[in-house]
Amino acid sequence: MDGALQPASDILSQGGVTIWIIAALSILTAALILWKLIRFARSGAWAGATTEQAVQLWIGGEPEAAQQLLANRPALRTRLATAAMAARMNPAFSPDDAREETERVARAALMEARSGLRALELIATIAPLLGLLGTVLGMIAAFQALQEAGTRADPAALAGGIWEALLTTAAGMAVAIPASMTLTWFESIVERVQSDMEDAATRIFTHTPPRLATLRAAE
C-alpha cells in the first residue's frame, strides 16, 4: 500500500501548487459525476415506459386512467405528462394557458436535469489550461536554474526539471478527458429526455379524449 502511494505523493510534491489544484479538480469531477448519476437515476432519466403508456391511455380516451398511472411519480417525463394532462383537464385554462403551464413545468424539469453540467464543462475547460500553466512555470524555473548554473549546467538536471514541468500538462489532460466525455454523455441524456417530453406534450395537446371533447363542447 505504501509503495503504491509513494509515486502519487512524489508527483504531487514535484508538480507544485498547480498539480495540487488539478488533483482537487479530479476529486471534484469524480464527485460531480457520481452525484449526477444518482440524480439521473432518481429522476428516471432512463425510464420512459410509464409516460408512454399513460400517453397511449390518454390518446385512447382514458384520461383518468392516464392520470392515475402517473400519480405521485417523480420522474422528469411523468412530471411533464402529469402537468400537461392536468392543464388540459382544467376548465379554467384556455389552450394557450395550458401550453404555458406545461412549458413552465418543462423548463423547471430540464433545468433540474442540466444542473451540474456547467461545472463539468468548466472543469473540462480549465484543467488542461492549468496543466499548461504549470508546465510553463516549471519550464521557466528550469531555464532559470540553467542560466544560474552557466557552463556548469548538468543536462540531466535540466531534463529532470522539464520532466517535472510536463507532469502538470499530463495531469490536466487526465482530468479534462473524462470530464469532457462524461459531459457529452450527460448532455445526450438530457437531449433525449427533452425530446421525449416534447413528443409526449405534443401528443397530449393534439389528441383530445372524447370525454374531454364532450365537456368542452358543453361549456
Number of C-alpha atoms within 10 A of each C-alpha: 5 6 7 8 9 10 11 11 11 10 16 18 13 17 24 17 13 23 26 16 16 28 18 11 20 21 11 15 21 15 12 17 19 12 13 18 14 11 15 21 13 13 20 16 18 15 16 16 11 16 25 18 14 26 27 17 18 22 19 14 18 17 25 13 13 24 20 11 17 22 12 11 15 13 21 28 31 28 22 28 27 25 21 25 24 17 21 23 17 13 14 10 15 12 14 9 14 22 19 15 18 22 17 13 19 23 13 13 20 17 12 15 23 17 12 16 19 11 15 25 16 13 23 25 17 17 28 22 17 20 28 22 17 25 24 17 14 24 19 15 16 20 14 12 15 18 12 10 11 10 8 9 13 12 10 9 13 17 12 12 20 19 17 21 27 18 21 34 24 16 23 29 21 17 23 27 16 17 26 17 12 18 20 14 12 21 14 12 17 18 15 14 22 19 13 18 22 17 13 21 23 13 15 21 16 9 14 19 16 15 12 16 13 11 11 12 8 7 7
